[in-house]
Amino acid sequence: MWFEERRKFVRVFYVTPVTFLLSSGQKVEGVTEDISLGGLKFSAESELSVGDKLSGKLRFPDGGVYLIEGTICGIREETPRLYRMIFS
């Protein structure tokens, strides 16, 4: 059976520590799981809600550091929790 890819952007599995700041100023520490041009998935112990706005810096193996900003758009209730974030 053939399944059509519904993602707009190709995701790349990339695991690295990341620290975000919520718009309220609260710090959130987590670990990325994958990233695409549209957003990323990360795990964290913090309790976030759909709609929370975050910003942080993401480091890549080539030494590049990029400012990322986005909004939580999905949550999987596990331990640690898994969050989907779309970039703004």
C-alpha positions in Angstrom: 0.0 0.0 0.0 1.3 3.5 -0.9 1.1 6.3 1.6 1.5 9.9 0.5 3.9 12.0 2.5 1.8 14.8 4.1 4.7 16.8 5.5 5.5 20.1 3.8 9.2 19.9 4.8 11.6 17.0 5.1 12.5 16.3 8.8 16.0 15.5 9.9 16.6 13.5 13.1 18.9 15.6 15.2 19.4 15.1 19.0 20.9 18.0 20.9 20.2 19.8 24.2 18.2 23.0 23.8 17.1 25.8 26.2 14.0 27.8 25.5 12.5 30.9 27.1 8.7 31.1 27.2 7.2 34.5 26.5 6.6 34.7 30.3 10.4 34.4 30.9 10.3 30.9 32.3 13.3 28.7 31.2 12.6 25.3 29.6 15.3 22.8 29.1 14.9 19.9 26.7 16.4 17.7 24.0 15.5 17.9 20.3 14.4 14.8 18.4 14.0 16.1 14.9 13.9 19.3 13.0 12.6 20.6 9.6 12.3 24.0 8.0 8.8 24.3 9.5 9.5 23.3 13.1 10.9 20.8 15.5 10.0 18.1 18.0 11.6 18.1 21.4 11.2 16.4 24.8 11.2 18.2 28.1 10.1 17.7 31.7 8.3 21.1 31.8 4.6 21.3 31.4 3.8 23.4 28.4 0.5 24.1 26.7 -0.6 24.3 23.0 -0.2 28.0 22.0 2.8 28.7 24.3 5.4 30.8 22.5 9.1 29.9 22.9 12.5 31.2 21.7 15.9 29.8 22.0 19.2 29.1 20.3 19.9 25.9 18.5 23.5 24.7 17.9 24.5 22.6 14.9 27.5 20.3 14.5 29.1 22.7 12.0 29.3 25.3 14.8 26.4 27.4 13.6 24.0 28.8 16.2 20.6 29.9 15.2 17.9 31.8 17.0 14.6 29.9 16.7 11.1 31.1 17.7 7.9 29.3 17.5 4.6 28.1 19.1 3.8 24.8 20.7 1.3 23.0 18.4 1.2 19.5 19.7 1.9 17.5 22.9 2.3 13.8 23.6 1.8 13.1 27.3 4.7 10.8 28.1 7.6 11.1 30.5 9.3 13.2 29.4 6.7 15.0 27.4 7.1 15.3 23.7 6.3 18.7 22.1 5.9 19.8 18.5 6.8 23.4 17.8 6.1 25.3 14.6 8.5 28.1 13.7 7.1 31.7 13.5 
